[in-house]
Amino acid sequence: MTSVNVDEHVASFEALASEAFAPLRVRPLRAGAFEGTIRAATAGDVVVTRIRCAPCQVRRLPRLISSTDRDLVKATVVTAGRGQVEQDGRRCVLRPGDLVNYATDRPYELTFTEPYDITVVAVPKPLLGAHVDGLAASTAVAVPTSHGVQRVVGGFFRTITDVLGDGAEGFAGDAGRYLTDALVSMVISELTELRPRHGEDLADRILAHCLARLGDPELSVESVARAHHVSVRYLHKMFQSRSLTLSAWIRRERLMRIRRDLADPALAERTVAAIAARWGVLDATHLSRALKAEFGRTAAEIRRTAR
């Protein structure tokens, strides 16, 4: 950026950050020229943002929060720079490679004491379903991405950052929809792992496991029980308090994605059977009847309405 007026430059950066997420206040931590860049792209309702900036403090103040703001969970991977984030009475130090989450519906404070480079994946709360409470319990808790599955997640986020560096403004079509599913599943699975592994916490991790594997035709109550080292009976008991059994929940999540793809004009040439197979349903014989029962329209009616 090339602005000689420091105050004007800070105001511009603050406005861009507020537009990308929710109203924020930015305060430089060093005297002199202030530089900051923001590149954003959308994948469905998820916003992926790369931010490179001089040392500063970013605050989401109570007086800035209103009912018209978007409620977002911001999963952030630090590529460069050291700092800290504070929310919900917790504070953690951030180092390169760390993953952390914080939410826009409550005050938070993000401070970097050196130039930083971060990737922020902002997920609307409705996409997180029952996992919202679990993520709220893990705000301002840093997760290293130097090993294991976390390393894969951190690398995936940084790869998206590389795409943003090429000037991309959005991920459209199939890529955007599938990328949205992948990003939401990653945020849920990695950040809810911070919670204790029992009771309802295990149930949330199981749902995240299923979301990430809806396209696998082998996904079943039995395979989920094996993957989490519990019995099928225990799994059924765990979900007794919920409105759906686990098998019914998996079925409905698959039907929702099949309906979405059937309504997509870009997929009009793809057969119903191919779309169903994409979401793990290999026998589409009774699919139209299932869609009719769930959403009030058969596969043909969904496509006709979309046209």
PyMOL commands that set and color helices and strands:
alter all, ss='L'
color gray80, all
select helices_A, chain A and resi 6-20+62-64+125-136+148-165+173-194+199-211+221-227+232-238+246-262+265-267+272-278+287-295+299-306
alter helices_A, ss='H'
color red, helices_A
select strands_A, chain A and resi 25-28+36-43+46-53+56-60+72-80+83-87+90-94+98-103+108-112+116-124+143-144
alter strands_A, ss='S'
color yellow, strands_A
deselect
rebuild
show_as cartoon
